[in-house]
Amino acid sequence: MPCMNATKTLTLSALIAALTAGCSSSGPNTRQGAVGGAVAGAVLGGIVGHQSGETAAGAAIGAAAGGATGAAIGHHRDTTQGTLDTGPTPADRGYTVATPPPMPTSSPRETIPARPAAEAVWVQGQWSYTGNSANPYEWVAGHWEIPPPGARTWVPGAWQQSGTGYIYSRGHWQ
């Protein structure tokens, strides 16, 4: 029976991770944090729960807590790196202006650190539109990022003309 409980626990952990990974305002680090946290939480919760004969319950609680914690840590990283919402979303379409403010003419000098993983791709630093009239752009430093499944190219944020003016779309994978 312990094998059956372990299988149920891992299935439940995967389900919780998948649900947590689909949060709104997510990005690659949020999703990876949710999955990694759920798996680690399930293992640790299962070990703790096993001591009281409640392996499956401990694993389920651990997976939920670990997934939420991992997602929160990953979300913070996505926020600081500017990698939230890996594709154009309705939130990106919230900035419609008659004329886009001029882009800054210079960018900070960046040093590219060593690649952290073979599949990591360097996303060059860029000026991102904030919607704030006093300070319309914010520098988002370049960083290494692992593209989401099926994506190959990073598309930097840009202004696109529409029927009602100009719309800013944040950088995203495609």
C-alpha positions in Angstrom: 0.0 0.0 0.0 2.9 2.5 0.6 3.6 2.4 -3.2 0.0 3.2 -4.0 0.1 6.2 -1.6 3.4 7.4 -3.1 1.8 7.2 -6.6 -1.3 9.2 -5.4 1.0 11.7 -3.7 3.1 12.3 -6.8 0.0 12.6 -9.0 -1.6 15.1 -6.6 1.7 17.0 -6.4 1.8 17.3 -10.2 -1.8 18.4 -10.3 -1.2 21.1 -7.7 2.0 22.3 -9.5 0.1 22.5 -12.8 -2.7 24.5 -11.2 -0.3 26.9 -9.4 1.8 27.3 -12.6 -1.2 28.6 -14.5 -1.5 31.7 -12.3 -2.2 35.0 -13.9 0.7 37.4 -14.0 3.2 34.6 -14.3 6.4 34.1 -16.1 9.0 31.4 -16.6 10.5 31.8 -13.1 7.0 31.7 -11.5 6.1 28.5 -13.3 9.5 26.8 -12.6 9.3 27.9 -8.9 5.8 26.5 -8.6 6.7 23.2 -10.0 10.0 22.8 -8.1 8.4 24.0 -4.9 5.5 21.6 -5.2 7.8 18.6 -5.8 10.1 19.5 -3.0 7.2 20.2 -0.7 5.5 16.9 -1.6 8.7 15.0 -0.8 9.4 16.7 2.5 5.7 16.7 3.5 5.5 13.0 2.7 8.5 12.3 4.9 7.1 14.3 7.8 3.6 12.8 7.3 5.1 9.3 7.2 6.2 9.7 10.8 2.5 10.0 11.9 1.2 7.5 9.3 -0.2 10.2 7.1 2.2 10.1 4.1 -0.3 11.1 1.5 -1.8 14.0 3.5 1.6 15.3 4.5 2.7 15.2 0.9 -0.4 17.0 -0.3 -0.1 19.7 2.2 3.7 20.0 1.5 3.0 20.2 -2.3 0.5 23.0 -1.9 2.7 25.0 0.5 5.8 24.3 -1.6 4.1 25.2 -4.9 2.7 28.5 -3.5 6.1 29.4 -2.0 8.0 28.5 -5.1 5.6 30.5 -7.2 6.0 33.5 -5.0 9.8 33.4 -5.1 9.7 32.9 -8.9 7.2 35.7 -9.3 9.5 38.1 -7.5 12.3 37.1 -9.9 10.0 37.6 -12.9 9.0 41.0 -11.6 12.6 42.2 -11.1 13.8 40.8 -14.4 10.8 42.1 -16.4 9.8 38.6 -17.5 6.2 38.5 -16.4 3.6 37.3 -18.9 5.7 35.6 -21.6 3.5 36.8 -24.4 1.3 39.7 -25.3 -1.8 39.6 -23.0 -4.8 41.9 -22.5 -2.8 43.7 -19.8 -0.1 44.6 -22.4 -2.8 46.2 -24.4 -3.7 48.6 -21.6 -1.3 51.4 -22.8 -2.9 53.1 -25.8 -1.6 56.5 -26.5 -2.0 59.0 -29.4 1.8 59.5 -29.7 4.3 57.3 -28.0 6.8 59.1 -25.8 10.3 59.2 -27.2 12.6 56.3 -26.2 15.6 57.1 -24.1 18.7 57.7 -26.4 21.2 55.7 -24.3 21.2 52.5 -22.4 23.3 51.4 -19.4 26.4 49.3 -20.2 25.8 45.7 -19.4 28.2 42.9 -18.6 27.0 39.4 -19.7 27.6 36.9 -16.9 28.4 33.2 -17.6 25.6 31.2 -19.1 23.9 29.4 -16.2 22.5 26.5 -18.3 23.0 25.2 -21.8 19.4 26.0 -22.9 19.5 29.6 -21.4 19.2 32.5 -23.9 20.5 36.0 -23.2 17.7 38.5 -23.2 19.3 41.9 -23.9 18.4 44.8 -21.5 15.7 47.1 -22.7 13.7 50.2 -21.9 10.2 49.1 -20.9 7.2 51.4 -21.0 5.7 52.1 -17.5 2.6 54.2 -18.4 3.9 56.9 -15.9 3.9 60.3 -17.6 6.7 61.6 -15.3 9.0 58.6 -16.0 7.6 56.8 -19.1 10.3 54.2 -19.3 12.2 51.9 -16.9 15.4 50.0 -17.6 15.0 46.2 -17.4 18.5 44.7 -17.2 19.6 42.0 -19.5 19.4 38.5 -18.1 19.7 34.8 -19.0 16.3 33.1 -19.4 15.2 29.6 -20.3 12.6 29.9 -23.1 9.2 28.4 -22.4 8.4 25.2 -24.3 8.0 25.8 -28.1 9.5 29.3 -28.0 12.7 30.1 -29.8 12.9 33.9 -30.2 12.7 36.8 -27.8 10.7 39.7 -29.2 11.6 43.0 -27.4 8.9 45.4 -26.3 7.8 47.8 -29.0 5.1 50.3 -30.0 2.6 49.2 -32.6 0.2 51.5 -34.5 -3.5 50.6 -34.2 -6.7 52.3 -35.2 -6.9 54.2 -31.9 -3.3 55.3 -31.6 -0.2 53.3 -30.5 -0.2 50.3 -28.3 2.8 49.1 -26.3 3.5 45.4 -26.2 6.0 44.1 -23.6 8.8 41.8 -24.7 7.8 38.2 -25.0 8.9 34.8 -26.3 7.6 33.5 -29.6 
